[in-house]
Amino acid sequence: MGIKLKAVNQTYGGLKVLHDINLAIAEGEMIALVGPSGCGKTTLLKTIAGLLPLSQGQIWLKGQNISHLPAQDRNTAMVFQNYALFPHMSVAENITYGLKIRKVDTAQRQNRVREIVAKTELQGLENRKVSELSGGQQQRVALARALVIEPAVLLFDEPLSNLDQRLRVAMRQKIKQIQQEYRITSIYVTHDQDEALSIADRIVVLNEGRIEQVGSPAEIYLHPRNRFVAEFIAVANILKLSDHEEIRQHLGLRTKSYPSAGIAHGCDTGKSIYLMFRPEDVTIDPGGDLSGTVVWQETLGAVNKLTINYQGTPIFAEIRNYFKSGLNIKNDGQIKFSIDLASAHIFVE
Amino acid sequence: MGSGMRRYESLLFKLFYFLLSATILYFIVAPVVSVFVYGLTSADGVGLSEQILPRVWRHMKNSLLVGGTVTLLATAFGLFASLALWRLRFVGRGLMRILVLMPLISPPFVGSVAFIMLFGKRGLITHTLLGFEVSPYGFYGIVTMQTIGLATLAYLVISSAIQKTDVTHEDAARSLGASEAQIFRTITLPLMVPEITVAAMLVFLASLSDFSTPIIIGGGFQTLASDLYIQINGLYNMRTAAISGMFLLLPCAAAFFIQRYYSGRNPVYSQAVSADVIEYQRVSRGVKTVLIFITSLFILFVLLQYAFIIVGAFTERWGYDYSFTLRHFQTIITKESAPFINTVKLAIPVGIISSLLGVLLAYIIKSKQYVMSRQIDFLATLPAAIPGILLGIGYLVTFRYPLLGAGRFYLTDLDPIILLGTGIIIYLICIYRYLYVGMKAGYALMEHLNPNLEIAAMNLGAGERRIFIDIIFPLLKPAFSAAFLKNFTSSMTTLGAIIFLLLPKNKVAVQQIFTIMTSSEIGAAAMMALMLSLLSLVLLALFQLLLNFKALAEYIQEVRQWGSNSRQSTKHTGG
């Protein structure tokens, strides 16, 4: 067993920032914690690291209750958002720090550092001052410093948010590769949905201190439990079914009950039923059976993004290979389209 | 293109810059050079090596011994107090943060007055309680008093750095398994080395420059600075004084350059001002107790000083007759009020002019590419390294002669007194001595200003002068206010620089206290010290109020609202 969080609650200056967090993380698993800023994801991470005292609940690591252990004794290692490299030490000294603290003997220390330096591609930079490194290099030193002590769990606190887009993509691949190679249990906090989707085995979506949903990237993306998760993880089209008779017919649903959608309850409790589909599920098709007005369109090279006003509800759509498609879409023009209902998802709220 | 650009330039700035630069040469550089010229060329026949050097060497050793000890103790205290008051959480912390700063407003030798009251010939402890006739004057007395006086300075520097601690470094070490003690030793302390060094060097400089403590409680143990005073005031030996001054300048200059080097490279703290909580989450009880104990002990000392000053001010004759009296108060109000008026008359104009000139000069040096600006910056900052008493001697030997002192050689027939003996010279020495404070405040502020501001304004068609009046000046106001408060307080309590230049008619309060004390009229000295401290406090509060009037109005409004709210809520719960 990797990590187990049991009813973790966190109060911070009289304010409750985490509510009843229950989560089990398998050995070697990479979990992404996502959510808007202020949702409590960094607080949860620091609580696991022991950098914030736990208010209520339990944290178990490898079968040991670590809830009230000081940070020093938890065998977790954290990669900080601003890297927190020790500015008065060289690259090598930074990486060796944890091993020196653990009194690892010199020969073994050197071997371990050499291996990690190679793994994180820092060869030749060992004697540099950290202030002389680029952002990406500093990031790798932070990773190496955490990895070298072979922690039971690696904690990433938005480690790539200070890098530019291109470097971010390269670094997240690197992190994923290393994580898989060492099979090290990891928790990765990010506010970048793409990063979460690409890097994680499972994603935990947090909102206002509560877990909204836990699932694989596919589950979260295709079957979000509610509107918040649907919209947070990627652009989503959400239609209230009671407002759209045409869509209901399209779906083959009758007005009052929706047995074919597999929803047996919820309809009579005053809740509404929503249809959710992603922009790529919309096909622009002259023979399509739905129509709307183009409100806005922009061309981004590979994809053309459209916003269609469909009976007062905006629908976001994407066209691949627009330049080659021969289509000519203009603002305010009428457009015909269809929705791939096999990929659509229904939730009650 | 060229003429188009020139339209936006203002001659005023250039004129101001060159005039101020010229006067900096005249009022800062020339006096220091004069000390050397005077010390090395004077022809009164005394052999340098036989008589002067051994004396200077003996005092130099004393100075370094005192300076080194005080630096160690005061800096250690500054560090402990900073840790206790900013990185621990305990009841009474807010009050202690204020109390610890109290020595800043009192004249430098308030401590010495209290020391004499306790340990003097008729001291409360030595005489009344223990019945000793001897007193612990000398090395230990000086070290004790200077440590108490200068610890606040060290605290000020170190605590302002500690407030900007980036705790993620410590968290990183924590998550890598380092114990709290290891973190302090390997991360926290090494990262504070620049600030600690700066604090130590400032304390060292101040200790070397302090002549009043050794004079009052040094007894037979005198330092370079105090001997310099004795040379001039007692022995009228200007040449020995000048030579002592030269030697005094050496360690001071060294300390100054070390300090400048370290405050220049400050890689850690100034970068990220984190809003994080910097208090330690887990501190052992023992460490916490020790830190708070040391800090409390210091504050107790400070409070005791004031308590004794108050008691001394209102008792008949210290050591002989402890009955209550208003005699000292009456004497000062009726006979000795002139020095107080002179002090205020000196401190306010000096505060305003030096701050204004300093901030302006900083702005010009930073934003205009005029010639020699780096050199001018250096020269204007020089007084930070020069003990006041040394600059005072410089003025004394320079301005006795007309024409930059050069008149000593060429215009021997002219009436020799040009500036010396006029009240103006005291203003001048204070203004030029404190110029660097305004400059430092100006630089610090400008670092936070967007460099594109001026370009943006220029882009909108504003000329150099308009940019300054509309954009820069309003933004620089906080620097001016900060420098003013500092310079005002310094001028209220300064003595070293002006003691040789004052005439009976423009005597200031500090000098009066000093004179009274050396003639051991303790009661009157205590009363004057008390009144001077109170006067500084009241005026400071007043200026604080004037400078932050808007903020204060808002604050009062808030308090009122809060008061009425709480009253309402008590009504609710009560009803």
HADDOCK unambig.tbl for C-alpha pairs under 7 A between the chains (distance, minus, plus):
assign (segid A and resid 49 and name CA) (segid B and resid 175 and name CA) 6.70 0.50 0.50
assign (segid A and resid 51 and name CA) (segid B and resid 171 and name CA) 6.76 0.50 0.50
assign (segid A and resid 71 and name CA) (segid B and resid 174 and name CA) 5.95 0.50 0.50
assign (segid A and resid 71 and name CA) (segid B and resid 175 and name CA) 5.67 0.50 0.50
assign (segid A and resid 72 and name CA) (segid B and resid 174 and name CA) 5.20 0.50 0.50
assign (segid A and resid 72 and name CA) (segid B and resid 175 and name CA) 5.63 0.50 0.50
assign (segid A and resid 72 and name CA) (segid B and resid 176 and name CA) 6.72 0.50 0.50
assign (segid A and resid 72 and name CA) (segid B and resid 177 and name CA) 4.01 0.50 0.50
assign (segid A and resid 72 and name CA) (segid B and resid 178 and name CA) 5.91 0.50 0.50
assign (segid A and resid 72 and name CA) (segid B and resid 179 and name CA) 6.28 0.50 0.50
assign (segid A and resid 73 and name CA) (segid B and resid 177 and name CA) 6.27 0.50 0.50
assign (segid A and resid 76 and name CA) (segid B and resid 175 and name CA) 6.09 0.50 0.50
assign (segid A and resid 77 and name CA) (segid B and resid 175 and name CA) 5.23 0.50 0.50
assign (segid A and resid 77 and name CA) (segid B and resid 176 and name CA) 5.79 0.50 0.50
assign (segid A and resid 78 and name CA) (segid B and resid 172 and name CA) 6.68 0.50 0.50
assign (segid A and resid 78 and name CA) (segid B and resid 175 and name CA) 6.26 0.50 0.50
assign (segid A and resid 84 and name CA) (segid B and resid 168 and name CA) 5.67 0.50 0.50
assign (segid A and resid 84 and name CA) (segid B and resid 169 and name CA) 4.97 0.50 0.50
assign (segid A and resid 84 and name CA) (segid B and resid 172 and name CA) 6.48 0.50 0.50
assign (segid A and resid 85 and name CA) (segid B and resid 169 and name CA) 6.71 0.50 0.50
assign (segid A and resid 86 and name CA) (segid B and resid 169 and name CA) 6.33 0.50 0.50
assign (segid A and resid 87 and name CA) (segid B and resid 268 and name CA) 6.96 0.50 0.50
assign (segid A and resid 88 and name CA) (segid B and resid 191 and name CA) 6.86 0.50 0.50
assign (segid A and resid 98 and name CA) (segid B and resid 176 and name CA) 5.09 0.50 0.50
assign (segid A and resid 98 and name CA) (segid B and resid 177 and name CA) 6.55 0.50 0.50
assign (segid A and resid 101 and name CA) (segid B and resid 177 and name CA) 6.70 0.50 0.50
assign (segid A and resid 101 and name CA) (segid B and resid 178 and name CA) 5.82 0.50 0.50
